[in-house]
Structure formats: structure tokens, C-alpha cells
Amino acid sequence: MAERVPKIPGIRFDAIAGRGGMSIVWKAYHQRLDKVVAVKVMNQEATRTGQEIRQFMEEARAMTAIRHPCVVHGYEADCCNGRYYFVMDYVGGYTFASLLGRKGHVAEADALVICDSVAEALGYAWKEHNVIHCDVKPENIMVDMDGLVKIADLGLCRVMSNRRKAQTGPVDEIIGTPAYMSPDQIFADQPLDPRCDIYCLGASLYHLVTGHMLFPDDDNDATLKAHVDDACRAPYPRELMPSLSVGFSRMLIKMCVKNRELRYRSWEEVLADSRLVQRGQLPAPPPAGAISSVKDEPPGVV
């Protein structure tokens, strides 16, 4: 059955651009903005509980507040005829998940561009708006028609403030995508901070450059357990893709340290190591005692 076209004054809906668990994204023309936009419209069945509506509107508020060239920008959010929606920039490029599906892997140089773009965008989101993404993955990292990398879909984002700490909760309230989820999100016993997004990006980059996920995603419970179990470790990146540099491999190991206290502490630290790798230099090894979801480099690697 064809999807029923929403009726919202001032917006002409042209075609479906994507589907999510509780919404559909349309390519549309916005009369007041006089431009082609993407409009995310919440499924009517998803509006039956307040939690889904709050999550949807939280994403809209975050995307409207954050103005950064590497974050898909939002313009407005409202409800019309019982349909919750928000308007955002239309990115006419592709996601790195789709590129991975076509090519099997992404070159290290491209992965470093992704790393820098996401680190700068989420570093800004944290510093200026106290926002963490909570669902960084190849499907949410896009390239526009000008070749600019953008982070999208803040549907699971968390907004922190001095008055309201990060949401935490028992394990049945886990938020994120199991294949790329940080141990911090799985334990859900402490306020989240950018270190969880750093892990998610590390897991995403590992998948992009090697063509393999950190851990198989055919069983969500097993995947979640692997992220927190010190005995579960993915192969050293150069075992899967020998063309990768030692420096970049070491960076991935450090991003995916299971104990967040021993992981990169900030996006600034990630960017600093990324620039070392781009200059052909070797970042410092992980702190003593750090156990990563990625196996350590073999002895004698230089």
C-alpha cells in the first residue's frame, strides 16, 4: 500500500527519502523557506505514548539549536492534524553505510576526514549545547553533494544541563544501536558524556575501514555482552586490512577502550591524535591497564 502523503500547510511533499522505526523522512518543498527540505513525520502509531513524542521533539530541538556545518540543521517542529513533524536540511548525498554496502570498506584517508568532521561537530554540540548523540553509526554519517561530511539523526540524543543530569537507568532502558554501542550506554549506571560517542565513532570507523563490525550483530544480547566483556576483542585492524597505518590502528584501539576512565577523555584528544596520524606520526599507546574492544597491536610494531 502506498504511503499516505501528509497534509501540512506550506509544505509540498514530493517523495519518501527514508524510513525509521517510528518516522518517515520526506523530500519536500518548504514555501516559507523557499527551498527543498527533508521533513521527518512521526508515524501515527508511534504517537500513542508520550515517551516517543518526547524523544521525537528532543531530536527536533537539538537539531534546531545546533548550528554547525557538519550537523544536519533543523528549522521547525510542530504538530498538524495529529502528525508530529520537523523540518531539516535535505542532504542529497549518501550515507557511509550505503557506501560500505557498495564498496566493502572505506580508505583510511576518508575515515580520517569522517573522524575529524564528526569530532568537530560533536565537540561543538557538547561544548555549546551540552548535547551527546548516543547513536553514532555509519547510517547517521552522511556526505552532501559538496563532499562535506555531516552527522544526522539526533533521535536518541541526550541534552545535559547543570539542573538535569544525563538520563541513566537500568539495562532495560538501553539506548543506541547494539553493533556500535559503548559500554557506558549498556551499563547505564552513570551520567553519559562525550566518551560514549567517542566509542561509537571508533566502532563505526573500525567497521568502515576493515569491512567488519567489532562484534557480529545477529544476536543483540550477545553483541551487548561483547562490548562489556573484557575477554571479547575484535581483531587488530591491520589483520583485516593490512594497508591501514599503525597510527590509525592505534587510534581505533584507544577510541574503543571498554573502561571510559581510560578512553579518550574528549573530542579534542581525538582530534589531536588524528592530526598526528595524518602527519605520519604515531599516537601514544593506550594507558596502562586499558582493555579495548579491539585487540592490541602485536609486539614490536613501530
C-alpha positions in Angstrom: 0.0 0.0 0.0 1.3 3.4 -0.9 2.2 5.7 2.0 -0.4 8.4 2.6 1.1 11.8 1.9 0.9 14.1 4.9 -1.0 17.4 4.6 0.8 20.3 6.3 0.2 23.9 5.1 3.1 25.5 3.4 4.9 22.2 2.7 4.7 20.2 -0.6 5.7 16.6 -0.1 7.4 15.1 -3.1 8.9 11.7 -2.3 9.9 9.4 0.6 13.6 9.8 1.3 14.0 7.4 4.2 12.2 5.3 6.8 13.0 4.8 10.5 11.5 2.8 13.3 8.9 5.5 14.3 9.0 8.0 11.4 9.3 8.6 7.7 11.5 11.2 6.1 10.1 13.0 3.1 11.8 15.2 0.5 9.7 18.3 0.3 9.5 21.9 -0.7 9.0 24.4 2.1 7.2 27.5 0.9 8.3 30.0 3.6 12.0 28.8 3.5 11.8 28.7 -0.4 13.9 25.6 -0.5 13.9 21.8 -0.8 14.0 20.3 2.7 13.7 17.0 4.5 10.6 16.6 6.7 10.6 13.9 9.3 7.0 12.9 10.1 6.2 10.7 13.1 4.2 7.6 12.4 0.7 7.9 13.9 1.0 4.6 15.8 4.2 6.0 17.5 2.3 8.9 18.9 0.3 6.7 21.2 2.7 7.1 24.1 4.3 10.3 25.4 7.8 8.8 25.5 8.1 8.5 21.7 6.7 12.1 21.3 9.2 13.5 23.8 12.1 11.7 22.1 11.0 12.9 18.7 10.7 16.5 19.9 14.0 16.3 21.8 15.7 15.5 18.5 14.0 18.4 16.8 15.0 20.9 19.5 18.6 19.7 19.4 18.9 19.9 15.6 17.3 23.3 15.6 19.7 24.7 18.3 22.9 23.3 16.9 24.3 25.4 14.0 27.5 23.7 12.7 28.4 22.9 9.1 28.9 19.2 10.0 25.5 18.8 11.7 22.3 18.5 9.7 20.4 21.6 10.7 16.7 21.7 11.8 14.3 24.6 11.3 11.0 24.0 12.9 8.9 21.3 14.7 5.2 21.2 15.2 2.1 19.1 15.1 -0.6 19.3 12.4 -3.7 17.2 12.1 -2.3 14.9 14.7 1.0 14.4 12.9 4.2 15.4 14.7 6.9 16.6 12.2 10.0 18.6 12.0 11.8 20.3 9.1 15.5 20.0 8.4 18.1 20.4 5.7 17.9 18.0 2.8 21.2 16.2 2.3 21.2 15.0 -1.3 24.3 12.8 -1.0 24.7 9.4 0.6 25.4 7.7 4.0 28.6 5.8 4.7 26.5 2.8 5.4 25.4 2.8 1.8 29.0 3.4 0.6 30.1 0.5 2.7 27.5 -1.7 1.1 28.7 -0.8 -2.4 32.5 -0.8 -1.8 33.0 -3.1 1.2 35.3 -0.7 3.0 36.4 3.0 3.2 40.0 4.2 2.7 41.9 5.4 5.8 42.3 8.9 4.4 38.5 9.1 4.1 38.0 7.7 7.5 40.2 10.4 9.0 38.1 13.0 7.3 35.0 11.4 8.8 36.7 11.3 12.2 37.7 15.0 12.1 34.2 16.1 10.9 32.3 14.1 13.5 34.7 15.1 16.3 34.5 18.8 15.5 30.7 18.7 15.2 30.0 16.7 18.3 32.7 18.6 20.2 30.8 21.8 19.4 27.5 20.2 20.3 28.8 19.2 23.7 30.7 22.5 24.4 28.0 24.8 23.3 24.7 22.9 23.8 25.6 20.0 26.3 24.4 17.5 23.7 25.7 14.0 23.1 24.5 12.0 20.1 24.2 8.4 21.6 23.7 6.8 18.2 26.8 7.5 16.1 26.9 4.9 13.3 27.6 4.7 9.5 23.9 5.1 8.8 24.0 8.5 10.6 27.1 9.8 8.9 26.5 11.4 5.5 28.2 13.2 2.7 26.4 16.0 0.9 26.6 17.0 -2.7 29.6 19.2 -2.0 31.5 16.4 -0.3 31.0 17.8 3.3 30.6 15.1 6.0 27.6 15.7 8.2 26.2 13.9 11.3 22.5 13.3 11.2 19.7 11.7 13.3 19.8 13.0 16.8 16.8 10.9 17.7 18.5 9.3 20.7 20.5 12.4 21.8 20.7 13.4 25.4 20.8 17.0 26.5 22.6 17.7 29.7 22.5 20.7 32.0 23.6 21.7 35.5 19.9 21.3 36.5 19.3 18.0 34.9 22.0 15.4 34.7 22.2 12.8 31.9 19.5 10.3 31.9 20.5 7.0 33.4 18.5 3.9 34.0 18.5 0.1 34.3 19.7 -2.1 31.4 16.2 -2.4 30.0 16.3 1.3 29.1 19.5 0.9 26.9 19.6 3.5 24.1 21.6 3.1 20.9 22.4 0.6 18.2 24.0 -2.6 19.6 26.7 -3.0 17.0 28.2 0.4 17.8 27.1 0.9 21.4 29.5 2.0 24.1 29.8 0.0 27.4 28.7 3.3 29.1 25.3 3.1 27.4 24.9 -0.6 28.2 25.7 -0.3 31.9 23.5 2.9 32.1 24.6 3.4 35.7 26.3 6.8 35.3 25.6 10.1 33.5 26.7 9.8 29.9 29.2 12.2 28.4 31.1 12.5 25.1 33.2 9.4 25.8 30.2 7.3 24.8 30.1 8.9 21.4 33.9 8.5 21.0 33.5 4.8 21.5 30.6 4.7 19.0 32.6 6.6 16.4 35.6 4.2 17.0 33.3 1.2 16.4 31.9 2.8 13.3 35.3 3.7 11.9 36.5 0.1 12.6 33.6 -1.2 10.5 34.2 1.3 7.7 37.9 0.7 7.3 38.0 -3.1 7.8 34.6 -4.0 6.4 33.9 -5.9 9.6 31.9 -4.9 12.7 33.6 -5.1 16.0 31.2 -7.9 17.0 28.6 -9.8 15.0 25.1 -8.2 15.2 22.9 -11.2 14.6 22.2 -11.5 18.3 21.7 -8.2 20.2 22.2 -9.7 23.6 25.5 -11.4 22.6 26.6 -8.2 20.9 25.9 -6.1 24.0 27.7 -8.6 26.2 30.8 -8.5 23.9 31.1 -4.7 24.3 31.4 -5.0 28.1 33.2 -8.4 28.4 37.0 -7.9 28.7 37.5 -11.3 27.0 35.7 -10.2 23.8 38.0 -8.4 21.5 37.9 -7.8 17.7 40.9 -8.5 15.5 43.7 -6.0 15.3 42.7 -3.7 12.3 45.8 -4.5 10.2 45.0 -8.2 10.4 41.8 -7.5 8.4 43.2 -4.6 6.3 47.0 -4.6 6.0 47.0 -1.2 4.2 46.0 0.6 7.4 48.7 2.5 9.2 49.9 1.6 12.7 49.0 5.0 13.9 45.3 4.8 12.7 45.0 1.3 14.1 46.3 2.5 17.5 43.7 5.4 17.4 40.9 2.9 16.9 42.2 0.8 19.8 42.2 3.9 22.0 38.7 5.0 20.9 37.3 1.6 21.8 38.7 1.2 25.3 36.0 -0.5 27.4 36.6 1.4 30.6 35.6 5.0 29.8 38.0 6.3 32.5 40.9 5.0 30.4 39.4 6.0 27.0 40.0 9.4 25.2 38.6 12.0 27.6 37.5 14.5 25.0 37.0 15.2 21.3 40.0 17.5 21.5 42.2 14.5 22.3 40.7 12.5 19.4 41.4 15.4 17.0 45.0 15.8 18.3 45.8 12.1 17.6 44.0 12.2 14.2 46.3 15.1 13.2 49.4 13.1 14.4 48.3 10.2 12.2 47.7 12.5 9.2 51.3 13.7 9.6 52.6 10.1 9.7 53.3 10.2 13.4 52.4 7.6 16.0 49.9 8.5 18.8 50.8 7.4 22.3 49.6 3.9 23.2 46.6 3.4 25.4 47.1 3.9 29.2 48.4 1.0 31.2 45.7 -1.5 32.0 43.3 -0.3 29.3 41.4 -3.1 27.6 39.9 -2.3 24.3 37.2 -3.9 22.2 40.0 -4.1 19.6 43.0 -6.3 20.1 46.3 -4.6 20.9 48.9 -4.2 18.3 51.4 -7.1 18.1 54.7 -6.7 20.0 57.4 -4.9 18.1 55.0 -2.8 15.9 56.6 0.6 15.1 
